[in-house]
Amino acid sequence: MPFRSVKEQLDVIKRNTVEIIPEEELEKKLEKSLKENKPLIVKLGCDPSRPDLHIGHGVVLQKLRDFQDLGHKVILIIGDFTAMIGDPSGKNKTRPPLTIEETKVNGKTYFDQASKILSEKNLEIRYNSEWLGNMTFSDVIKLASKYTVAQILERDDFEKRMESKTPISLHELLYPLSQAMDSVAISSDVEIGGTDQKFNLLVGRAIQEAYGQESQCIVTCELLEGTDGVEKMSKSLNNAICFTDSPKDIFGKSMSIPDALIYKYFTLGAMLSFEELTEIKKQLEDPSINPRNLKVRLGYELVKKYYDEESANYAQHEFETIFVKKEVPDDIPEFKLDAKEVKLVTLIKEANMASTSSEAIRLIKQGGVTIDGRKITDDKFVIKPEKDFVLKVGKRKFLKVLV
């Protein structure tokens, strides 16, 4: 496939990006690529310590896909070796390191999920233990000599930890240098990352130059807030829409985002076209249109992106059945109750509708539990069923209890 013009490529690359560092260098790389008919090598470093991907990760993965569609070669670097160090980025203490075996398993999971966005064409997967694991102590000393302590300590999170007198282990200072060696190992032309990775990406440029290579260009992408509208999306904060979520959960979580984030989710999450986004913006500015209707569209688009159109239609139908028509879905799981009576808390826990008894008690007290549509707020309630019934926990969990 012939490469598109430099201007056309830059238009695609700039979409949904925060910075290109430096843009003029990237333009020259694209010109050289076009002249020599040779694809650029585009890198993304992947952290296998958190293998559950969410639509926030989808922003950088989509940018990788843009480069793939432009004909360039994409390399996913699974940081199995660097995960044993633990990247402190954005943390106030060291992230717990993993074993090499754990990183291999997580790396495979990462790749399987990333394939929802990336094409197998022009894609290569590498593990950085391939080169970092073979470095001698002499090699490490040589690498460390290429960067100063003052430069490393410019990293924001290190500065904050020093000010708060939070310990910084010496091995943590090697993390940005180790990640930079990934760029040297594959001679990357471009590296992509979130804005929170800017420091590490810049170190990669410096270390490539120190090892006699042409420095990579950097493309940073915006971070996506979670469904709470406050913190950066993270599964650990329970505010993420994950690739592995069911269509029903993706749709339901989309309906829970703050109105102020609707446009951003359409832009970075659903990745709608410019024309579609223009229409969404008009609707958001129209006081006669309920934002809820746009969230329905958002849920549909996200399910369609990460599953398919059939799943999107079903998820929307199920949502409208439960929340608009106040009906019970047709297809709900069943649970056989053998005892003649059972505590409601026990049933919720044993049916895996809550992870702990305390969570079940909280849901009951908050009015989030119904039996055949009747709200139960007594956490000591005992069920003595005479016939099958439907248990609803929270907004989206249904269970048909058979007696």
C-alpha atoms as a printed R data frame, in Angstrom:
    type eleno elety resid chain resno       x       y      z
1   ATOM     1    CA   MET     A     1   0.000   0.000  0.000
2   ATOM     2    CA   PRO     A     2   1.513   3.356 -1.021
3   ATOM     3    CA   PHE     A     3   1.986   5.925  1.740
4   ATOM     4    CA   ARG     A     4  -0.317   8.929  1.844
5   ATOM     5    CA   SER     A     5   1.132  12.434  1.598
6   ATOM     6    CA   VAL     A     6   2.952  13.862  4.603
7   ATOM     7    CA   LYS     A     7   0.190  16.423  5.170
8   ATOM     8    CA   GLU     A     8  -2.513  13.742  5.099
9   ATOM     9    CA   GLN     A     9  -0.544  11.579  7.529
10  ATOM    10    CA   LEU     A    10   0.037  14.470  9.925
11  ATOM    11    CA   ASP     A    11  -3.677  15.292  9.894
12  ATOM    12    CA   VAL     A    12  -4.420  11.739 11.041
13  ATOM    13    CA   ILE     A    13  -1.606  11.655 13.616
14  ATOM    14    CA   LYS     A    14  -2.600  15.003 15.167
15  ATOM    15    CA   ARG     A    15  -6.156  13.912 15.836
16  ATOM    16    CA   ASN     A    16  -6.748  13.429 19.597
17  ATOM    17    CA   THR     A    17  -3.110  14.140 20.453
18  ATOM    18    CA   VAL     A    18  -1.839  16.645 23.015
19  ATOM    19    CA   GLU     A    19   1.742  17.124 21.839
20  ATOM    20    CA   ILE     A    20   4.088  16.032 19.084
21  ATOM    21    CA   ILE     A    21   7.697  16.526 20.208
22  ATOM    22    CA   PRO     A    22   9.114  17.929 18.009
23  ATOM    23    CA   GLU     A    23   6.600  18.178 15.186
24  ATOM    24    CA   GLU     A    24   9.124  19.355 12.605
25  ATOM    25    CA   GLU     A    25  11.255  16.248 13.232
26  ATOM    26    CA   LEU     A    26   8.270  13.982 12.740
27  ATOM    27    CA   GLU     A    27   7.507  15.744  9.484
28  ATOM    28    CA   LYS     A    28  11.072  15.053  8.298
29  ATOM    29    CA   LYS     A    29  10.805  11.407  9.321
30  ATOM    30    CA   LEU     A    30   7.570  11.083  7.350
31  ATOM    31    CA   GLU     A    31   9.173  12.737  4.316
32  ATOM    32    CA   LYS     A    32  12.109  10.311  4.472
33  ATOM    33    CA   SER     A    33   9.724   7.365  4.926
34  ATOM    34    CA   LEU     A    34   7.754   8.467  1.883
35  ATOM    35    CA   LYS     A    35  10.888   9.000 -0.211
36  ATOM    36    CA   GLU     A    36  12.441   5.631  0.700
37  ATOM    37    CA   ASN     A    37   9.086   3.804  0.793
38  ATOM    38    CA   LYS     A    38  10.032   2.518  4.237
39  ATOM    39    CA   PRO     A    39   7.632   2.452  7.212
40  ATOM    40    CA   LEU     A    40   8.454   4.181 10.481
41  ATOM    41    CA   ILE     A    41   8.905   2.089 13.628
42  ATOM    42    CA   VAL     A    42   6.286   3.201 16.144
43  ATOM    43    CA   LYS     A    43   6.588   2.038 19.748
44  ATOM    44    CA   LEU     A    44   4.254   1.695 22.708
45  ATOM    45    CA   GLY     A    45   5.549   0.458 26.052
46  ATOM    46    CA   CYS     A    46   3.005  -1.764 27.812
47  ATOM    47    CA   ASP     A    47   2.871  -2.289 31.562
48  ATOM    48    CA   PRO     A    48   1.912  -5.925 32.255
49  ATOM    49    CA   SER     A    49   1.474  -5.323 35.994
50  ATOM    50    CA   ARG     A    50  -2.103  -4.160 35.258
51  ATOM    51    CA   PRO     A    51  -3.345  -6.431 32.455
52  ATOM    52    CA   ASP     A    52  -6.980  -5.297 32.524
53  ATOM    53    CA   LEU     A    53  -7.305  -2.724 29.758
54  ATOM    54    CA   HIS     A    54  -9.982  -0.033 29.735
55  ATOM    55    CA   ILE     A    55 -11.128   2.581 27.244
56  ATOM    56    CA   GLY     A    56  -8.551   5.007 28.668
57  ATOM    57    CA   HIS     A    57  -5.856   2.647 27.324
58  ATOM    58    CA   GLY     A    58  -7.869   2.583 24.124
59  ATOM    59    CA   VAL     A    59  -6.869   6.193 23.402
60  ATOM    60    CA   VAL     A    60  -3.167   5.360 22.873
61  ATOM    61    CA   LEU     A    61  -3.982   2.031 21.232
62  ATOM    62    CA   GLN     A    62  -6.187   3.834 18.718
63  ATOM    63    CA   LYS     A    63  -3.295   6.174 17.926
64  ATOM    64    CA   LEU     A    64  -1.149   3.111 17.265
65  ATOM    65    CA   ARG     A    65  -3.883   1.827 14.970
66  ATOM    66    CA   ASP     A    66  -3.793   5.159 13.120
67  ATOM    67    CA   PHE     A    67  -0.092   4.592 12.408
68  ATOM    68    CA   GLN     A    68  -0.849   1.033 11.295
69  ATOM    69    CA   ASP     A    69  -3.529   2.256  8.902
70  ATOM    70    CA   LEU     A    70  -1.007   4.754  7.514
71  ATOM    71    CA   GLY     A    71   1.283   1.830  6.672
72  ATOM    72    CA   HIS     A    72   3.821   2.095  9.503
73  ATOM    73    CA   LYS     A    73   5.173  -0.705 11.685
74  ATOM    74    CA   VAL     A    74   3.932  -0.846 15.260
75  ATOM    75    CA   ILE     A    75   5.861  -2.572 18.036
76  ATOM    76    CA   LEU     A    76   4.275  -3.311 21.394
77  ATOM    77    CA   ILE     A    77   6.982  -3.584 24.034
78  ATOM    78    CA   ILE     A    78   5.711  -5.747 26.882
79  ATOM    79    CA   GLY     A    79   7.679  -4.523 29.897
80  ATOM    80    CA   ASP     A    80   8.149  -7.895 31.565
81  ATOM    81    CA   PHE     A    81  11.624  -6.921 32.817
82  ATOM    82    CA   THR     A    82  10.789  -3.344 33.858
83  ATOM    83    CA   ALA     A    83   7.667  -4.588 35.682
84  ATOM    84    CA   MET     A    84  10.057  -6.298 38.075
85  ATOM    85    CA   ILE     A    85  11.337  -2.810 38.961
86  ATOM    86    CA   GLY     A    86   7.907  -1.233 39.347
87  ATOM    87    CA   ASP     A    87   7.182   2.113 37.684
88  ATOM    88    CA   PRO     A    88   6.517   4.766 40.348
89  ATOM    89    CA   SER     A    89   4.912   7.092 37.799
90  ATOM    90    CA   GLY     A    90   2.082   9.042 39.400
91  ATOM    91    CA   LYS     A    91   2.445   7.102 42.632
92  ATOM    92    CA   ASN     A    92   3.691   8.262 45.999
93  ATOM    93    CA   LYS     A    93   5.498   5.016 46.598
94  ATOM    94    CA   THR     A    94   7.017   2.197 44.626
95  ATOM    95    CA   ARG     A    95   4.605  -0.076 42.802
96  ATOM    96    CA   PRO     A    96   5.085  -3.681 43.983
97  ATOM    97    CA   PRO     A    97   7.343  -5.554 41.541
98  ATOM    98    CA   LEU     A    98   6.206  -8.741 39.794
99  ATOM    99    CA   THR     A    99   7.940 -12.003 39.015
100 ATOM   100    CA   ILE     A   100   8.964 -12.669 35.407
101 ATOM   101    CA   GLU     A   101   6.361 -15.470 35.255
102 ATOM   102    CA   GLU     A   102   3.559 -13.113 36.318
103 ATOM   103    CA   THR     A   103   4.594 -10.546 33.725
104 ATOM   104    CA   LYS     A   104   4.529 -13.167 30.946
105 ATOM   105    CA   VAL     A   105   0.961 -14.194 31.809
106 ATOM   106    CA   ASN     A   106  -0.186 -10.577 32.090
107 ATOM   107    CA   GLY     A   107   1.600  -9.658 28.866
108 ATOM   108    CA   LYS     A   108  -0.363 -12.313 26.959
109 ATOM   109    CA   THR     A   109  -3.603 -10.987 28.459
110 ATOM   110    CA   TYR     A   110  -2.624  -7.437 27.477
111 ATOM   111    CA   PHE     A   111  -2.012  -8.453 23.873
112 ATOM   112    CA   ASP     A   112  -5.264 -10.418 23.606
113 ATOM   113    CA   GLN     A   113  -7.256  -7.376 24.759
114 ATOM   114    CA   ALA     A   114  -5.288  -4.855 22.682
115 ATOM   115    CA   SER     A   115  -6.197  -6.900 19.601
116 ATOM   116    CA   LYS     A   116  -9.716  -5.473 19.900
117 ATOM   117    CA   ILE     A   117  -8.241  -2.274 18.448
118 ATOM   118    CA   LEU     A   118  -4.947  -3.154 16.775
119 ATOM   119    CA   SER     A   119  -4.611  -4.934 13.459
120 ATOM   120    CA   GLU     A   120  -2.375  -7.995 13.158
121 ATOM   121    CA   LYS     A   121  -0.898  -6.374 10.070
122 ATOM   122    CA   ASN     A   122   2.264  -4.312 10.676
123 ATOM   123    CA   LEU     A   123   2.298  -5.447 14.327
124 ATOM   124    CA   GLU     A   124   5.166  -6.938 16.307
125 ATOM   125    CA   ILE     A   125   5.261  -7.955 19.982
126 ATOM   126    CA   ARG     A   126   8.538  -7.825 21.915
127 ATOM   127    CA   TYR     A   127   9.392  -8.457 25.573
128 ATOM   128    CA   ASN     A   128  12.069  -6.161 26.989
129 ATOM   129    CA   SER     A   129  13.647  -8.963 29.025
130 ATOM   130    CA   GLU     A   130  15.064  -9.951 25.627
131 ATOM   131    CA   TRP     A   131  17.688  -7.187 25.868
132 ATOM   132    CA   LEU     A   132  17.512  -5.865 29.443
133 ATOM   133    CA   GLY     A   133  17.932  -9.372 30.854
134 ATOM   134    CA   ASN     A   134  21.185  -9.782 28.946
135 ATOM   135    CA   MET     A   135  22.808  -6.542 30.096
136 ATOM   136    CA   THR     A   136  25.925  -6.974 32.234
137 ATOM   137    CA   PHE     A   137  26.689  -4.767 35.215
138 ATOM   138    CA   SER     A   138  29.209  -2.991 32.992
139 ATOM   139    CA   ASP     A   139  26.389  -2.294 30.515
140 ATOM   140    CA   VAL     A   140  24.232  -0.849 33.312
141 ATOM   141    CA   ILE     A   141  27.062   1.443 34.463
142 ATOM   142    CA   LYS     A   142  27.534   2.623 30.885
143 ATOM   143    CA   LEU     A   143  23.804   3.330 30.602
144 ATOM   144    CA   ALA     A   144  23.710   5.166 33.948
145 ATOM   145    CA   SER     A   145  26.576   7.392 32.825
146 ATOM   146    CA   LYS     A   146  24.424   8.778 30.002
147 ATOM   147    CA   TYR     A   147  22.037  10.644 32.327
148 ATOM   148    CA   THR     A   148  22.559  12.724 35.448
149 ATOM   149    CA   VAL     A   149  20.930  12.382 38.867
150 ATOM   150    CA   ALA     A   150  19.706  15.978 38.572
151 ATOM   151    CA   GLN     A   151  17.934  15.123 35.297
152 ATOM   152    CA   ILE     A   152  16.251  12.043 36.798
153 ATOM   153    CA   LEU     A   153  15.082  13.964 39.866
154 ATOM   154    CA   GLU     A   154  13.286  16.476 37.642
155 ATOM   155    CA   ARG     A   155  10.562  13.875 37.342
156 ATOM   156    CA   ASP     A   156   7.512  15.282 39.184
157 ATOM   157    CA   ASP     A   157   6.707  12.252 41.301
158 ATOM   158    CA   PHE     A   158  10.316  11.961 42.506
159 ATOM   159    CA   GLU     A   159  10.295  15.654 43.472
160 ATOM   160    CA   LYS     A   160   7.057  15.219 45.425
161 ATOM   161    CA   ARG     A   161   8.342  12.153 47.228
162 ATOM   162    CA   MET     A   162  11.531  13.941 48.211
163 ATOM   163    CA   GLU     A   163   9.531  16.891 49.555
164 ATOM   164    CA   SER     A   164   7.315  14.547 51.590
165 ATOM   165    CA   LYS     A   165  10.361  12.548 52.719
166 ATOM   166    CA   THR     A   166   8.953   9.389 51.133
167 ATOM   167    CA   PRO     A   167  11.835   6.974 50.414
168 ATOM   168    CA   ILE     A   168  13.031   6.519 46.841
169 ATOM   169    CA   SER     A   169  14.927   3.311 46.199
170 ATOM   170    CA   LEU     A   170  17.987   3.555 43.962
171 ATOM   171    CA   HIS     A   171  16.623   0.956 41.546
172 ATOM   172    CA   GLU     A   172  13.621   3.212 40.822
173 ATOM   173    CA   LEU     A   173  15.938   5.790 39.294
174 ATOM   174    CA   LEU     A   174  16.872   3.171 36.708
175 ATOM   175    CA   TYR     A   175  13.292   2.717 35.491
176 ATOM   176    CA   PRO     A   176  13.244   5.610 32.974
177 ATOM   177    CA   LEU     A   177  16.669   4.530 31.698
178 ATOM   178    CA   SER     A   178  15.538   0.921 31.320
179 ATOM   179    CA   GLN     A   179  12.462   2.022 29.378
180 ATOM   180    CA   ALA     A   180  14.686   4.229 27.233
181 ATOM   181    CA   MET     A   181  16.795   1.195 26.317
182 ATOM   182    CA   ASP     A   182  13.663  -0.299 24.746
183 ATOM   183    CA   SER     A   183  13.763   2.542 22.221
184 ATOM   184    CA   VAL     A   184  17.453   1.901 21.581
185 ATOM   185    CA   ALA     A   185  16.890  -1.855 21.158
186 ATOM   186    CA   ILE     A   186  14.283  -1.452 18.413
187 ATOM   187    CA   SER     A   187  15.579   1.879 16.984
188 ATOM   188    CA   SER     A   188  12.140   3.432 17.329
189 ATOM   189    CA   ASP     A   189  11.221   6.447 15.232
190 ATOM   190    CA   VAL     A   190   8.132   7.392 17.235
191 ATOM   191    CA   GLU     A   191   6.944   6.564 20.739
192 ATOM   192    CA   ILE     A   192   3.359   7.005 21.887
193 ATOM   193    CA   GLY     A   193   2.114   7.436 25.449
194 ATOM   194    CA   GLY     A   194  -0.256   9.262 27.751
195 ATOM   195    CA   THR     A   195   0.656  12.721 29.006
196 ATOM   196    CA   ASP     A   196   1.674  11.149 32.325
197 ATOM   197    CA   GLN     A   197   4.491   9.297 30.519
198 ATOM   198    CA   LYS     A   198   6.062  12.383 28.955
199 ATOM   199    CA   PHE     A   199   9.163  12.327 31.173
200 ATOM   200    CA   ASN     A   200   9.967   8.701 30.343
201 ATOM   201    CA   LEU     A   201   9.472   9.313 26.632
202 ATOM   202    CA   LEU     A   202  11.839  12.293 26.702
203 ATOM   203    CA   VAL     A   203  14.490  10.182 28.436
204 ATOM   204    CA   GLY     A   204  14.153   7.758 25.533
205 ATOM   205    CA   ARG     A   205  15.050  10.557 23.107
206 ATOM   206    CA   ALA     A   206  18.146  11.492 25.115
207 ATOM   207    CA   ILE     A   207  19.398   7.911 25.519
208 ATOM   208    CA   GLN     A   208  18.941   7.117 21.824
209 ATOM   209    CA   GLU     A   209  21.080  10.144 20.977
210 ATOM   210    CA   ALA     A   210  23.686   9.081 23.572
211 ATOM   211    CA   TYR     A   211  23.918   5.683 21.856
212 ATOM   212    CA   GLY     A   212  24.414   7.246 18.432
213 ATOM   213    CA   GLN     A   213  20.849   6.846 17.150
214 ATOM   214    CA   GLU     A   214  18.464   9.379 15.673
215 ATOM   215    CA   SER     A   215  16.102  10.419 18.481
216 ATOM   216    CA   GLN     A   216  12.534   9.241 18.402
217 ATOM   217    CA   CYS     A   217   9.667  11.680 18.156
218 ATOM   218    CA   ILE     A   218   7.029  11.669 20.877
219 ATOM   219    CA   VAL     A   219   3.265  11.655 20.486
220 ATOM   220    CA   THR     A   220   1.308  12.144 23.722
221 ATOM   221    CA   CYS     A   221  -2.407  11.467 24.090
222 ATOM   222    CA   GLU     A   222  -4.926  12.910 26.507
223 ATOM   223    CA   LEU     A   223  -5.851  10.974 29.647
224 ATOM   224    CA   LEU     A   224  -9.482   9.974 30.051
225 ATOM   225    CA   GLU     A   225 -11.231  10.502 33.385
226 ATOM   226    CA   GLY     A   226 -13.152   7.596 34.833
227 ATOM   227    CA   THR     A   227 -16.915   7.313 35.184
228 ATOM   228    CA   ASP     A   228 -16.725   9.313 38.428
229 ATOM   229    CA   GLY     A   229 -15.567  12.312 36.393
230 ATOM   230    CA   VAL     A   230 -12.730  13.064 38.830
231 ATOM   231    CA   GLU     A   231  -9.854  10.575 38.843
232 ATOM   232    CA   LYS     A   232  -7.970   9.172 35.868
233 ATOM   233    CA   MET     A   233  -9.664   5.987 34.693
234 ATOM   234    CA   SER     A   234  -8.408   2.996 36.677
235 ATOM   235    CA   LYS     A   235  -9.863  -0.396 37.515
236 ATOM   236    CA   SER     A   236  -8.434  -0.111 41.031
237 ATOM   237    CA   LEU     A   237 -10.536   3.042 41.555
238 ATOM   238    CA   ASN     A   238 -13.663   1.241 40.303
239 ATOM   239    CA   ASN     A   239 -14.283   3.964 37.702
240 ATOM   240    CA   ALA     A   240 -13.230   2.122 34.553
241 ATOM   241    CA   ILE     A   241 -15.057   0.812 31.509
242 ATOM   242    CA   CYS     A   242 -12.934  -2.253 30.728
243 ATOM   243    CA   PHE     A   243 -12.404  -4.104 27.461
244 ATOM   244    CA   THR     A   244 -13.467  -7.293 29.270
245 ATOM   245    CA   ASP     A   245 -16.707  -5.840 30.653
246 ATOM   246    CA   SER     A   246 -19.882  -7.416 29.302
247 ATOM   247    CA   PRO     A   247 -21.860  -5.387 26.730
248 ATOM   248    CA   LYS     A   248 -24.500  -4.813 29.424
249 ATOM   249    CA   ASP     A   249 -21.930  -3.386 31.845
250 ATOM   250    CA   ILE     A   250 -20.257  -1.207 29.209
251 ATOM   251    CA   PHE     A   251 -23.661   0.242 28.315
252 ATOM   252    CA   GLY     A   252 -24.699   0.686 31.958
253 ATOM   253    CA   LYS     A   253 -21.437   2.359 32.974
254 ATOM   254    CA   SER     A   254 -21.718   4.725 30.007
255 ATOM   255    CA   MET     A   255 -25.073   5.892 31.349
256 ATOM   256    CA   SER     A   256 -23.470   6.769 34.708
257 ATOM   257    CA   ILE     A   257 -20.850   9.280 33.504
258 ATOM   258    CA   PRO     A   258 -21.248  12.993 34.352
259 ATOM   259    CA   ASP     A   259 -22.875  15.073 31.623
260 ATOM   260    CA   ALA     A   260 -19.722  17.197 31.379
261 ATOM   261    CA   LEU     A   261 -17.768  14.198 30.061
262 ATOM   262    CA   ILE     A   262 -20.187  13.115 27.326
263 ATOM   263    CA   TYR     A   263 -18.345  14.862 24.481
264 ATOM   264    CA   LYS     A   264 -14.923  13.716 25.700
265 ATOM   265    CA   TYR     A   265 -16.088  10.088 25.866
266 ATOM   266    CA   PHE     A   266 -17.467  10.315 22.330
267 ATOM   267    CA   THR     A   267 -14.147  11.800 21.187
268 ATOM   268    CA   LEU     A   268 -11.589   9.656 23.021
269 ATOM   269    CA   GLY     A   269 -13.653   6.595 23.898
270 ATOM   270    CA   ALA     A   270 -15.946   5.979 20.939
271 ATOM   271    CA   MET     A   271 -13.623   7.729 18.453
272 ATOM   272    CA   LEU     A   272 -16.454   9.101 16.323
273 ATOM   273    CA   SER     A   273 -15.752  10.904 13.060
274 ATOM   274    CA   PHE     A   274 -15.403  14.679 12.870
275 ATOM   275    CA   GLU     A   275 -18.844  14.964 11.267
276 ATOM   276    CA   GLU     A   276 -20.471  12.825 13.961
277 ATOM   277    CA   LEU     A   277 -18.748  14.782 16.737
278 ATOM   278    CA   THR     A   278 -19.971  18.044 15.243
279 ATOM   279    CA   GLU     A   279 -23.533  16.741 15.418
280 ATOM   280    CA   ILE     A   280 -23.026  15.509 19.013
281 ATOM   281    CA   LYS     A   281 -21.764  18.960 20.001
282 ATOM   282    CA   LYS     A   282 -24.839  20.627 18.510
283 ATOM   283    CA   GLN     A   283 -27.113  18.284 20.429
284 ATOM   284    CA   LEU     A   284 -25.260  18.960 23.683
285 ATOM   285    CA   GLU     A   285 -25.790  22.692 23.180
286 ATOM   286    CA   ASP     A   286 -29.514  22.186 22.482
287 ATOM   287    CA   PRO     A   287 -31.442  22.580 25.803
288 ATOM   288    CA   SER     A   288 -34.380  20.626 24.394
289 ATOM   289    CA   ILE     A   289 -32.302  17.431 24.132
290 ATOM   290    CA   ASN     A   290 -31.920  15.325 27.266
291 ATOM   291    CA   PRO     A   291 -28.249  14.385 27.896
292 ATOM   292    CA   ARG     A   292 -29.495  10.919 28.802
293 ATOM   293    CA   ASN     A   293 -30.358  10.335 25.131
294 ATOM   294    CA   LEU     A   294 -26.754  11.078 24.183
295 ATOM   295    CA   LYS     A   295 -25.507   8.648 26.834
296 ATOM   296    CA   VAL     A   296 -27.682   5.963 25.242
297 ATOM   297    CA   ARG     A   297 -25.931   6.707 21.949
298 ATOM   298    CA   LEU     A   298 -22.550   6.624 23.730
299 ATOM   299    CA   GLY     A   299 -23.261   3.248 25.314
300 ATOM   300    CA   TYR     A   300 -24.315   1.904 21.923
301 ATOM   301    CA   GLU     A   301 -21.150   3.192 20.209
302 ATOM   302    CA   LEU     A   302 -18.807   1.802 22.887
303 ATOM   303    CA   VAL     A   303 -20.380  -1.661 22.831
304 ATOM   304    CA   LYS     A   304 -20.266  -1.618 19.033
305 ATOM   305    CA   LYS     A   305 -16.560  -0.661 19.108
306 ATOM   306    CA   TYR     A   306 -15.484  -3.335 21.587
307 ATOM   307    CA   TYR     A   307 -17.948  -6.053 20.556
308 ATOM   308    CA   ASP     A   308 -20.213  -5.682 17.523
309 ATOM   309    CA   GLU     A   309 -23.423  -4.050 16.311
310 ATOM   310    CA   GLU     A   310 -25.616  -6.977 17.368
311 ATOM   311    CA   SER     A   311 -24.307  -6.787 20.950
312 ATOM   312    CA   ALA     A   312 -24.835  -3.008 20.944
313 ATOM   313    CA   ASN     A   313 -28.459  -3.391 19.872
314 ATOM   314    CA   TYR     A   314 -29.095  -6.051 22.515
315 ATOM   315    CA   ALA     A   315 -27.431  -4.015 25.292
316 ATOM   316    CA   GLN     A   316 -29.544  -0.978 24.400
317 ATOM   317    CA   HIS     A   317 -32.725  -3.070 24.287
318 ATOM   318    CA   GLU     A   318 -31.915  -4.631 27.670
319 ATOM   319    CA   PHE     A   319 -31.201  -1.244 29.226
320 ATOM   320    CA   GLU     A   320 -34.473   0.199 27.991
321 ATOM   321    CA   THR     A   321 -36.298  -2.904 29.238
322 ATOM   322    CA   ILE     A   322 -34.879  -2.553 32.746
323 ATOM   323    CA   PHE     A   323 -34.771   1.201 33.242
324 ATOM   324    CA   VAL     A   324 -37.347   2.685 30.891
325 ATOM   325    CA   LYS     A   325 -40.050   0.014 30.888
326 ATOM   326    CA   LYS     A   326 -39.106  -1.188 34.392
327 ATOM   327    CA   GLU     A   327 -39.268  -4.814 33.259
328 ATOM   328    CA   VAL     A   328 -37.111  -7.853 34.027
329 ATOM   329    CA   PRO     A   329 -34.778  -8.932 31.174
330 ATOM   330    CA   ASP     A   330 -35.635 -12.154 29.343
331 ATOM   331    CA   ASP     A   331 -32.238 -13.733 29.811
332 ATOM   332    CA   ILE     A   332 -31.137 -13.699 33.461
333 ATOM   333    CA   PRO     A   333 -29.105 -16.284 35.416
334 ATOM   334    CA   GLU     A   334 -30.816 -18.799 37.680
335 ATOM   335    CA   PHE     A   335 -29.960 -19.961 41.187
336 ATOM   336    CA   LYS     A   336 -31.385 -23.079 42.837
337 ATOM   337    CA   LEU     A   337 -32.297 -22.545 46.489
338 ATOM   338    CA   ASP     A   338 -32.299 -25.821 48.416
339 ATOM   339    CA   ALA     A   339 -33.067 -24.485 51.910
340 ATOM   340    CA   LYS     A   340 -36.617 -23.710 53.083
341 ATOM   341    CA   GLU     A   341 -35.456 -20.371 54.419
342 ATOM   342    CA   VAL     A   342 -32.330 -18.250 54.000
343 ATOM   343    CA   LYS     A   343 -31.066 -14.888 55.144
344 ATOM   344    CA   LEU     A   344 -31.187 -12.324 52.343
345 ATOM   345    CA   VAL     A   345 -27.561 -11.331 53.019
346 ATOM   346    CA   THR     A   346 -26.475 -14.972 52.739
347 ATOM   347    CA   LEU     A   347 -28.320 -15.460 49.443
348 ATOM   348    CA   ILE     A   348 -26.797 -12.340 47.895
349 ATOM   349    CA   LYS     A   349 -23.306 -13.455 48.937
350 ATOM   350    CA   GLU     A   350 -23.705 -17.118 47.880
351 ATOM   351    CA   ALA     A   351 -25.175 -16.101 44.519
352 ATOM   352    CA   ASN     A   352 -22.105 -13.872 43.900
353 ATOM   353    CA   MET     A   353 -24.221 -10.743 43.602
354 ATOM   354    CA   ALA     A   354 -21.975  -9.072 46.171
355 ATOM   355    CA   SER     A   355 -18.361  -9.904 46.943
356 ATOM   356    CA   THR     A   356 -18.762  -9.731 50.743
357 ATOM   357    CA   SER     A   357 -21.505  -9.885 53.356
358 ATOM   358    CA   SER     A   358 -20.749  -6.309 54.383
359 ATOM   359    CA   GLU     A   359 -21.267  -5.154 50.794
360 ATOM   360    CA   ALA     A   360 -24.597  -7.041 50.705
361 ATOM   361    CA   ILE     A   361 -25.685  -5.372 53.958
362 ATOM   362    CA   ARG     A   362 -24.747  -1.938 52.581
363 ATOM   363    CA   LEU     A   363 -26.762  -2.538 49.386
364 ATOM   364    CA   ILE     A   364 -29.806  -3.656 51.366
365 ATOM   365    CA   LYS     A   365 -29.694  -0.667 53.738
366 ATOM   366    CA   GLN     A   366 -29.305   1.734 50.800
367 ATOM   367    CA   GLY     A   367 -32.479   0.364 49.176
368 ATOM   368    CA   GLY     A   368 -30.669  -1.346 46.323
369 ATOM   369    CA   VAL     A   369 -32.268  -4.793 46.759
370 ATOM   370    CA   THR     A   370 -35.735  -5.924 45.650
371 ATOM   371    CA   ILE     A   371 -37.596  -9.231 45.615
372 ATOM   372    CA   ASP     A   372 -40.192  -9.414 42.825
373 ATOM   373    CA   GLY     A   373 -40.085  -5.608 42.720
374 ATOM   374    CA   ARG     A   374 -40.554  -5.145 46.483
375 ATOM   375    CA   LYS     A   375 -37.750  -3.147 48.095
376 ATOM   376    CA   ILE     A   376 -36.139  -4.775 51.137
377 ATOM   377    CA   THR     A   377 -34.190  -2.513 53.521
378 ATOM   378    CA   ASP     A   378 -33.916  -4.846 56.528
379 ATOM   379    CA   ASP     A   379 -30.447  -6.407 56.453
380 ATOM   380    CA   LYS     A   380 -31.682  -9.197 58.793
381 ATOM   381    CA   PHE     A   381 -34.535 -10.144 56.444
382 ATOM   382    CA   VAL     A   382 -35.128 -13.900 56.106
383 ATOM   383    CA   ILE     A   383 -36.618 -15.306 52.901
384 ATOM   384    CA   LYS     A   384 -39.169 -18.145 53.250
385 ATOM   385    CA   PRO     A   385 -40.133 -18.654 49.611
386 ATOM   386    CA   GLU     A   386 -43.157 -20.612 48.402
387 ATOM   387    CA   LYS     A   387 -42.493 -20.017 44.709
388 ATOM   388    CA   ASP     A   388 -39.739 -18.884 42.337
389 ATOM   389    CA   PHE     A   389 -38.878 -15.189 42.585
390 ATOM   390    CA   VAL     A   390 -36.655 -12.542 40.981
391 ATOM   391    CA   LEU     A   391 -33.930 -10.954 43.093
392 ATOM   392    CA   LYS     A   392 -32.517  -7.627 41.938
393 ATOM   393    CA   VAL     A   393 -29.313  -6.238 43.466
394 ATOM   394    CA   GLY     A   394 -28.094  -2.788 42.490
395 ATOM   395    CA   LYS     A   395 -29.147  -1.286 39.181
396 ATOM   396    CA   ARG     A   396 -28.255  -4.069 36.771
397 ATOM   397    CA   LYS     A   397 -27.964  -7.423 38.557
398 ATOM   398    CA   PHE     A   398 -30.925  -9.794 38.259
399 ATOM   399    CA   LEU     A   399 -31.255 -13.365 39.481
400 ATOM   400    CA   LYS     A   400 -34.123 -15.841 39.123
401 ATOM   401    CA   VAL     A   401 -34.207 -17.888 42.342
402 ATOM   402    CA   LEU     A   402 -35.716 -21.345 41.905
403 ATOM   403    CA   VAL     A   403 -37.260 -23.088 44.943
